[in-house]
């Protein structure tokens, strides 16, 4: 018979993968919000990307001020030169020791009870591999901006319902909805997800691989304050109509080629995973690659794109593998 969990601890203990770069200004609020969780995480793996400020000292000092330095193991990696966001998170998660891993940005603030609520989902659902949530958008001083991450991303109720119904892979074929700062996952996911390919951002990759081999779910309410400021490496903001039109008419550049490479990288990994991936997901990813290749090979002249784009739309591929009308407008309007 398995031993009962120790009093005050989650049955599934948690590692925090905290990645930093010159974050001394914002880290005290984030670390204090981690220290306020009940129960506490068992460790913080701090992977610092060549900071020139007091980032690491701030984390150590804040843990000491919170009185939890003897309860949370702090493991520090100092990168010189900097690895970049994705490689930095890859290093951090690879070093995490516990069953559950939560991704952590340096400038956000966790809501009270966040850790226990998310961990409870994994304890109750052995098939759950990755869980993410909405986030409240705040400014540099943590003042609410009156909106949320999912509002900024224009997340639709049908998308949330599909994820809740076990169809996250189909949703993520169209676009990413997984934001790392809101994410917790089982360490076992890393067996399939590592190494992270250079074509992908870490959180998008973890979400896609998790959805291909297991269950992904979402909490539709915010669990963190997601700070928006000038130095965000990755942020969120809902575009206005005029901004969407302007975005649709920019030069095509190489972004469609980059999207094709991303789709190919995921297909290659799914093929390596073999029987762990349902055949229908493998077939869907092959079709995604074909659609991205179609978009990458569209002619530079707008007039020559009309008929092939309409034909691809009639086959339903823009709706299945992209944002439907948004993507159609982009392919028709972009400058060659």
VENKA-V718100 format. One record per residue. N is the residue number from 0. RES is the residue in three letters. SS is DSSP state (helix for helix, strand for strand, loop for the rest). PHI is phi in degrees with one decimal (none if undefined). PSI is psi as a letter, one per 20 degrees, with the letter a starting at -180 (none if undefined). Layout:
n=N res=RES ss=SS phi=PHI psi=PSI
n=N res=RES ss=SS phi=PHI psi=PSI
//
This chain:
n=0 res=UNK ss=loop phi=none psi=p
n=1 res=UNK ss=loop phi=-68.7 psi=q
n=2 res=UNK ss=loop phi=-68.9 psi=q
n=3 res=UNK ss=loop phi=-69.6 psi=q
n=4 res=UNK ss=loop phi=-58.7 psi=q
n=5 res=UNK ss=loop phi=-63.1 psi=q
n=6 res=UNK ss=loop phi=-57.2 psi=p
n=7 res=UNK ss=loop phi=82.5 psi=j
n=8 res=UNK ss=loop phi=-116.7 psi=q
n=9 res=UNK ss=loop phi=-71.5 psi=q
n=10 res=UNK ss=loop phi=-61.1 psi=h
n=11 res=UNK ss=loop phi=-104.5 psi=o
n=12 res=UNK ss=loop phi=-81.6 psi=q
n=13 res=UNK ss=strand phi=-121.5 psi=p
n=14 res=UNK ss=strand phi=-107.0 psi=q
n=15 res=UNK ss=strand phi=-106.1 psi=p
n=16 res=UNK ss=strand phi=-98.5 psi=n
n=17 res=UNK ss=strand phi=-103.8 psi=o
n=18 res=UNK ss=strand phi=-109.5 psi=p
n=19 res=UNK ss=strand phi=-135.6 psi=q
n=20 res=UNK ss=loop phi=-159.5 psi=o
n=21 res=UNK ss=loop phi=51.0 psi=l
n=22 res=UNK ss=loop phi=-106.0 psi=j
n=23 res=UNK ss=helix phi=-57.1 psi=h
n=24 res=UNK ss=helix phi=-64.4 psi=h
n=25 res=UNK ss=helix phi=-103.2 psi=i
n=26 res=UNK ss=helix phi=-62.5 psi=h
n=27 res=UNK ss=helix phi=-55.5 psi=g
n=28 res=UNK ss=helix phi=-64.4 psi=g
n=29 res=UNK ss=helix phi=-65.2 psi=g
n=30 res=UNK ss=helix phi=-64.3 psi=h
n=31 res=UNK ss=helix phi=-63.0 psi=h
n=32 res=UNK ss=helix phi=-69.3 psi=h
n=33 res=UNK ss=helix phi=-69.7 psi=g
n=34 res=UNK ss=helix phi=-65.6 psi=h
n=35 res=UNK ss=loop phi=-85.4 psi=i
n=36 res=UNK ss=loop phi=-72.4 psi=q
n=37 res=UNK ss=loop phi=-130.7 psi=o
n=38 res=UNK ss=loop phi=-72.4 psi=r
n=39 res=UNK ss=loop phi=-79.2 psi=q
n=40 res=UNK ss=loop phi=-66.2 psi=q
n=41 res=UNK ss=loop phi=-83.4 psi=h
n=42 res=UNK ss=strand phi=-153.1 psi=q
n=43 res=UNK ss=strand phi=-119.5 psi=p
n=44 res=UNK ss=strand phi=-98.5 psi=o
n=45 res=UNK ss=strand phi=-97.1 psi=o
n=46 res=UNK ss=strand phi=-112.1 psi=o
n=47 res=UNK ss=strand phi=-101.6 psi=p
n=48 res=UNK ss=loop phi=-98.3 psi=m
n=49 res=UNK ss=loop phi=59.0 psi=l
n=50 res=UNK ss=loop phi=-65.4 psi=q
n=51 res=UNK ss=loop phi=-108.4 psi=j
n=52 res=UNK ss=loop phi=-108.1 psi=b
n=53 res=UNK ss=loop phi=-96.3 psi=k
n=54 res=UNK ss=helix phi=-49.9 psi=g
n=55 res=UNK ss=helix phi=-64.3 psi=g
n=56 res=UNK ss=helix phi=-63.5 psi=h
n=57 res=UNK ss=helix phi=-62.6 psi=g
n=58 res=UNK ss=helix phi=-63.3 psi=g
n=59 res=UNK ss=helix phi=-60.3 psi=g
n=60 res=UNK ss=helix phi=-65.4 psi=h
n=61 res=UNK ss=helix phi=-67.8 psi=g
n=62 res=UNK ss=helix phi=-60.1 psi=g
n=63 res=UNK ss=helix phi=-66.0 psi=g
n=64 res=UNK ss=helix phi=-64.3 psi=h
n=65 res=UNK ss=helix phi=-76.1 psi=i
n=66 res=UNK ss=loop phi=76.3 psi=k
n=67 res=UNK ss=loop phi=-120.5 psi=j
n=68 res=UNK ss=loop phi=-60.0 psi=h
n=69 res=UNK ss=loop phi=-91.3 psi=i
n=70 res=UNK ss=loop phi=-110.5 psi=h
n=71 res=UNK ss=loop phi=-114.5 psi=o
n=72 res=UNK ss=strand phi=-72.3 psi=p
n=73 res=UNK ss=strand phi=-108.9 psi=p
n=74 res=UNK ss=strand phi=-116.3 psi=p
n=75 res=UNK ss=strand phi=-118.2 psi=p
n=76 res=UNK ss=strand phi=-118.1 psi=p
n=77 res=UNK ss=strand phi=-115.5 psi=o
n=78 res=UNK ss=loop phi=-98.9 psi=p
n=79 res=UNK ss=loop phi=-138.0 psi=o
n=80 res=UNK ss=loop phi=-76.4 psi=r
n=81 res=UNK ss=loop phi=-63.0 psi=q
n=82 res=UNK ss=loop phi=-87.5 psi=h
n=83 res=UNK ss=loop phi=91.7 psi=r
n=84 res=UNK ss=helix phi=-57.3 psi=g
n=85 res=UNK ss=helix phi=-66.8 psi=g
n=86 res=UNK ss=helix phi=-65.7 psi=h
n=87 res=UNK ss=helix phi=-64.2 psi=g
n=88 res=UNK ss=helix phi=-67.3 psi=h
n=89 res=UNK ss=helix phi=-60.6 psi=g
n=90 res=UNK ss=helix phi=-63.0 psi=g
n=91 res=UNK ss=helix phi=-64.1 psi=g
n=92 res=UNK ss=helix phi=-68.1 psi=h
n=93 res=UNK ss=helix phi=-64.2 psi=h
n=94 res=UNK ss=helix phi=-90.4 psi=i
n=95 res=UNK ss=loop phi=-71.0 psi=q
n=96 res=UNK ss=loop phi=-101.7 psi=h
n=97 res=UNK ss=loop phi=-103.6 psi=r
n=98 res=UNK ss=loop phi=-62.7 psi=h
n=99 res=UNK ss=strand phi=-112.0 psi=q
n=100 res=UNK ss=strand phi=-123.3 psi=p
n=101 res=UNK ss=strand phi=-116.1 psi=p
n=102 res=UNK ss=strand phi=-79.1 psi=q
n=103 res=UNK ss=strand phi=-142.0 psi=p
n=104 res=UNK ss=loop phi=-86.5 psi=r
n=105 res=UNK ss=loop phi=-78.5 psi=i
n=106 res=UNK ss=loop phi=-116.4 psi=j
n=107 res=UNK ss=loop phi=-100.7 psi=a
n=108 res=UNK ss=strand phi=-138.6 psi=p
n=109 res=UNK ss=strand phi=-79.6 psi=q
n=110 res=UNK ss=loop phi=-77.0 psi=q
n=111 res=UNK ss=loop phi=-56.9 psi=p
n=112 res=UNK ss=loop phi=79.1 psi=j
n=113 res=UNK ss=helix phi=-59.0 psi=g
n=114 res=UNK ss=helix phi=-63.2 psi=g
n=115 res=UNK ss=helix phi=-65.0 psi=h
n=116 res=UNK ss=helix phi=-65.6 psi=g
n=117 res=UNK ss=helix phi=-70.8 psi=g
n=118 res=UNK ss=helix phi=-61.2 psi=h
n=119 res=UNK ss=helix phi=-61.8 psi=h
n=120 res=UNK ss=helix phi=-62.8 psi=g
n=121 res=UNK ss=helix phi=-69.8 psi=h
n=122 res=UNK ss=helix phi=-64.2 psi=h
n=123 res=UNK ss=helix phi=-83.5 psi=i
n=124 res=UNK ss=loop phi=-131.5 psi=n
n=125 res=UNK ss=loop phi=-60.0 psi=h
n=126 res=UNK ss=loop phi=-84.2 psi=i
n=127 res=UNK ss=strand phi=-71.9 psi=p
n=128 res=UNK ss=strand phi=-108.4 psi=h
n=129 res=UNK ss=strand phi=-149.5 psi=p
n=130 res=UNK ss=strand phi=-133.0 psi=p
n=131 res=UNK ss=strand phi=-133.5 psi=r
n=132 res=UNK ss=strand phi=-148.6 psi=r
n=133 res=UNK ss=strand phi=-76.4 psi=r
n=134 res=UNK ss=strand phi=-144.6 psi=q
n=135 res=UNK ss=strand phi=-83.7 psi=p
n=136 res=UNK ss=strand phi=-82.3 psi=p
n=137 res=UNK ss=strand phi=-132.4 psi=r
n=138 res=UNK ss=loop phi=-87.5 psi=a
n=139 res=UNK ss=loop phi=-60.8 psi=h
n=140 res=UNK ss=loop phi=-99.8 psi=j
n=141 res=UNK ss=loop phi=69.1 psi=k
n=142 res=UNK ss=loop phi=-83.4 psi=p
n=143 res=UNK ss=strand phi=-57.4 psi=p
n=144 res=UNK ss=strand phi=-92.4 psi=j
n=145 res=UNK ss=strand phi=78.6 psi=j
n=146 res=UNK ss=strand phi=-151.8 psi=r
n=147 res=UNK ss=strand phi=-127.4 psi=r
n=148 res=UNK ss=helix phi=-60.8 psi=g
n=149 res=UNK ss=helix phi=-65.4 psi=h
n=150 res=UNK ss=helix phi=-66.0 psi=g
n=151 res=UNK ss=helix phi=-62.8 psi=h
n=152 res=UNK ss=loop phi=-84.0 psi=i
n=153 res=UNK ss=loop phi=56.8 psi=l
n=154 res=UNK ss=loop phi=-66.3 psi=p
n=155 res=UNK ss=loop phi=-97.9 psi=q
n=156 res=UNK ss=helix phi=-53.6 psi=h
n=157 res=UNK ss=helix phi=-65.3 psi=h
n=158 res=UNK ss=helix phi=-68.2 psi=g
n=159 res=UNK ss=helix phi=-64.5 psi=h
n=160 res=UNK ss=helix phi=-65.8 psi=h
n=161 res=UNK ss=helix phi=-65.6 psi=g
n=162 res=UNK ss=helix phi=-62.5 psi=g
n=163 res=UNK ss=helix phi=-61.2 psi=h
n=164 res=UNK ss=loop phi=-87.5 psi=j
n=165 res=UNK ss=loop phi=89.0 psi=j
n=166 res=UNK ss=loop phi=-113.4 psi=l
n=167 res=UNK ss=helix phi=-63.9 psi=h
n=168 res=UNK ss=helix phi=-61.1 psi=g
n=169 res=UNK ss=helix phi=-64.3 psi=h
n=170 res=UNK ss=helix phi=-66.2 psi=g
n=171 res=UNK ss=helix phi=-74.3 psi=i
n=172 res=UNK ss=helix phi=-61.3 psi=h
n=173 res=UNK ss=helix phi=-81.7 psi=g
n=174 res=UNK ss=loop phi=-169.8 psi=q
n=175 res=UNK ss=loop phi=-79.9 psi=p
n=176 res=UNK ss=loop phi=-123.8 psi=j
n=177 res=UNK ss=loop phi=-92.6 psi=o
n=178 res=UNK ss=loop phi=-104.8 psi=p
n=179 res=UNK ss=helix phi=-55.7 psi=h
n=180 res=UNK ss=helix phi=-61.7 psi=i
n=181 res=UNK ss=helix phi=-105.0 psi=j
n=182 res=UNK ss=loop phi=-107.7 psi=p
n=183 res=UNK ss=strand phi=-127.7 psi=q
n=184 res=UNK ss=strand phi=-148.5 psi=r
n=185 res=UNK ss=strand phi=-77.0 psi=q
n=186 res=UNK ss=helix phi=-58.4 psi=h
n=187 res=UNK ss=helix phi=-61.1 psi=h
n=188 res=UNK ss=helix phi=-58.4 psi=h
n=189 res=UNK ss=helix phi=-64.8 psi=h
n=190 res=UNK ss=helix phi=-58.0 psi=h
n=191 res=UNK ss=helix phi=-95.9 psi=h
n=192 res=UNK ss=helix phi=-88.4 psi=h
n=193 res=UNK ss=loop phi=-86.9 psi=q
n=194 res=UNK ss=loop phi=-77.6 psi=q
n=195 res=UNK ss=loop phi=-73.2 psi=p
n=196 res=UNK ss=loop phi=-73.1 psi=q
n=197 res=UNK ss=loop phi=-65.3 psi=i
n=198 res=UNK ss=loop phi=-76.2 psi=i
n=199 res=UNK ss=loop phi=-117.1 psi=q
n=200 res=UNK ss=loop phi=-83.6 psi=q
n=201 res=UNK ss=helix phi=-56.4 psi=g
n=202 res=UNK ss=helix phi=-71.4 psi=h
n=203 res=UNK ss=helix phi=-62.6 psi=g
n=204 res=UNK ss=helix phi=-66.4 psi=g
n=205 res=UNK ss=helix phi=-59.2 psi=g
n=206 res=UNK ss=helix phi=-63.0 psi=g
n=207 res=UNK ss=helix phi=-66.3 psi=g
n=208 res=UNK ss=helix phi=-67.2 psi=g
n=209 res=UNK ss=helix phi=-60.3 psi=g
n=210 res=UNK ss=helix phi=-67.1 psi=h
n=211 res=UNK ss=helix phi=-76.6 psi=h
n=212 res=UNK ss=helix phi=-116.3 psi=i
n=213 res=UNK ss=loop phi=-159.4 psi=b
n=214 res=UNK ss=strand phi=-100.4 psi=p
n=215 res=UNK ss=strand phi=-113.7 psi=p
n=216 res=UNK ss=strand phi=-138.4 psi=r
n=217 res=UNK ss=strand phi=-140.2 psi=q
n=218 res=UNK ss=strand phi=-93.6 psi=p
n=219 res=UNK ss=strand phi=-77.0 psi=i
n=220 res=UNK ss=strand phi=-109.9 psi=q
n=221 res=UNK ss=strand phi=-66.4 psi=q
n=222 res=UNK ss=strand phi=-119.9 psi=i
n=223 res=UNK ss=strand phi=-142.9 psi=r
n=224 res=UNK ss=strand phi=-93.7 psi=p
n=225 res=UNK ss=strand phi=-103.7 psi=o
n=226 res=UNK ss=strand phi=-75.6 psi=p
n=227 res=UNK ss=loop phi=-112.5 psi=p
n=228 res=UNK ss=loop phi=-154.7 psi=r
n=229 res=UNK ss=loop phi=-62.5 psi=h
n=230 res=UNK ss=loop phi=-98.0 psi=j
n=231 res=UNK ss=loop phi=-54.7 psi=p
n=232 res=UNK ss=loop phi=-78.3 psi=h
n=233 res=UNK ss=loop phi=-139.3 psi=p
n=234 res=UNK ss=loop phi=-136.5 psi=a
n=235 res=UNK ss=loop phi=-148.9 psi=p
n=236 res=UNK ss=loop phi=-158.8 psi=p
n=237 res=UNK ss=loop phi=-76.1 psi=p
n=238 res=UNK ss=loop phi=-79.6 psi=q
n=239 res=UNK ss=loop phi=-77.4 psi=r
n=240 res=UNK ss=helix phi=-60.2 psi=g
n=241 res=UNK ss=helix phi=-64.2 psi=h
n=242 res=UNK ss=helix phi=-67.7 psi=h
n=243 res=UNK ss=helix phi=-64.5 psi=g
n=244 res=UNK ss=helix phi=-64.0 psi=g
n=245 res=UNK ss=helix phi=-61.6 psi=h
n=246 res=UNK ss=helix phi=-65.6 psi=h
n=247 res=UNK ss=helix phi=-70.1 psi=i
n=248 res=UNK ss=loop phi=-108.8 psi=j
n=249 res=UNK ss=loop phi=-73.8 psi=r
n=250 res=UNK ss=strand phi=-67.1 psi=q
n=251 res=UNK ss=loop phi=-64.3 psi=h
n=252 res=UNK ss=loop phi=56.3 psi=b
n=253 res=UNK ss=loop phi=-111.5 psi=j
n=254 res=UNK ss=helix phi=-63.9 psi=h
n=255 res=UNK ss=helix phi=-72.0 psi=h
n=256 res=UNK ss=helix phi=-65.0 psi=g
n=257 res=UNK ss=helix phi=-63.8 psi=h
n=258 res=UNK ss=helix phi=-65.4 psi=h
n=259 res=UNK ss=helix phi=-62.4 psi=g
n=260 res=UNK ss=helix phi=-64.3 psi=h
n=261 res=UNK ss=helix phi=-63.0 psi=g
n=262 res=UNK ss=helix phi=-61.8 psi=h
n=263 res=UNK ss=helix phi=-67.2 psi=h
n=264 res=UNK ss=helix phi=-63.7 psi=g
n=265 res=UNK ss=helix phi=-67.6 psi=g
n=266 res=UNK ss=helix phi=-59.7 psi=g
n=267 res=UNK ss=helix phi=-60.4 psi=g
n=268 res=UNK ss=helix phi=-67.0 psi=g
n=269 res=UNK ss=helix phi=-62.8 psi=h
n=270 res=UNK ss=helix phi=-65.5 psi=h
n=271 res=UNK ss=helix phi=-65.7 psi=h
n=272 res=UNK ss=helix phi=-78.5 psi=i
n=273 res=UNK ss=helix phi=57.9 psi=c
n=274 res=UNK ss=helix phi=-67.8 psi=i
n=275 res=UNK ss=helix phi=-69.7 psi=i
n=276 res=UNK ss=loop phi=-105.9 psi=p
n=277 res=UNK ss=loop phi=-56.3 psi=q
n=278 res=UNK ss=helix phi=-58.4 psi=h
n=279 res=UNK ss=helix phi=-67.2 psi=h
n=280 res=UNK ss=helix phi=-71.4 psi=h
n=281 res=UNK ss=helix phi=-62.4 psi=g
n=282 res=UNK ss=helix phi=-63.2 psi=g
n=283 res=UNK ss=helix phi=-64.3 psi=h
n=284 res=UNK ss=helix phi=-69.4 psi=h
n=285 res=UNK ss=helix phi=-61.2 psi=g
n=286 res=UNK ss=helix phi=-66.2 psi=h
n=287 res=UNK ss=helix phi=-61.6 psi=g
n=288 res=UNK ss=helix phi=-59.7 psi=g
n=289 res=UNK ss=helix phi=-62.1 psi=h
n=290 res=UNK ss=helix phi=-66.8 psi=g
n=291 res=UNK ss=helix phi=-66.0 psi=h
n=292 res=UNK ss=helix phi=-65.9 psi=g
n=293 res=UNK ss=helix phi=-56.3 psi=g
n=294 res=UNK ss=helix phi=-66.8 psi=h
n=295 res=UNK ss=helix phi=-67.0 psi=h
n=296 res=UNK ss=loop phi=-99.3 psi=j
n=297 res=UNK ss=loop phi=-60.9 psi=q
n=298 res=UNK ss=loop phi=-66.9 psi=q
n=299 res=UNK ss=loop phi=-67.8 psi=h
n=300 res=UNK ss=loop phi=-74.3 psi=p
n=301 res=UNK ss=helix phi=-56.8 psi=g
n=302 res=UNK ss=helix phi=-60.7 psi=h
n=303 res=UNK ss=helix phi=-80.5 psi=i
n=304 res=UNK ss=helix phi=-87.6 psi=h
n=305 res=UNK ss=helix phi=-56.2 psi=g
n=306 res=UNK ss=helix phi=-65.1 psi=g
n=307 res=UNK ss=helix phi=-63.1 psi=h
n=308 res=UNK ss=helix phi=-65.9 psi=g
n=309 res=UNK ss=helix phi=-63.6 psi=h
n=310 res=UNK ss=helix phi=-66.4 psi=g
n=311 res=UNK ss=helix phi=-64.6 psi=h
n=312 res=UNK ss=helix phi=-65.0 psi=h
n=313 res=UNK ss=helix phi=-63.9 psi=h
n=314 res=UNK ss=loop phi=-77.2 psi=i
n=315 res=UNK ss=loop phi=83.1 psi=j
n=316 res=UNK ss=helix phi=-78.1 psi=h
n=317 res=UNK ss=helix phi=-66.9 psi=h
n=318 res=UNK ss=helix phi=-73.1 psi=h
n=319 res=UNK ss=helix phi=-79.7 psi=h
n=320 res=UNK ss=helix phi=-116.7 psi=j
n=321 res=UNK ss=loop phi=-157.3 psi=a
n=322 res=UNK ss=loop phi=-94.3 psi=k
n=323 res=UNK ss=loop phi=58.1 psi=d
n=324 res=UNK ss=helix phi=-58.5 psi=h
n=325 res=UNK ss=helix phi=-58.4 psi=g
n=326 res=UNK ss=helix phi=-70.8 psi=h
n=327 res=UNK ss=helix phi=-60.9 psi=g
n=328 res=UNK ss=helix phi=-59.6 psi=g
n=329 res=UNK ss=helix phi=-60.3 psi=g
n=330 res=UNK ss=helix phi=-69.9 psi=h
n=331 res=UNK ss=helix phi=-83.5 psi=h
n=332 res=UNK ss=helix phi=-100.9 psi=h
n=333 res=UNK ss=loop phi=-58.4 psi=q
n=334 res=UNK ss=strand phi=-75.7 psi=q
n=335 res=UNK ss=loop phi=-69.8 psi=none
//
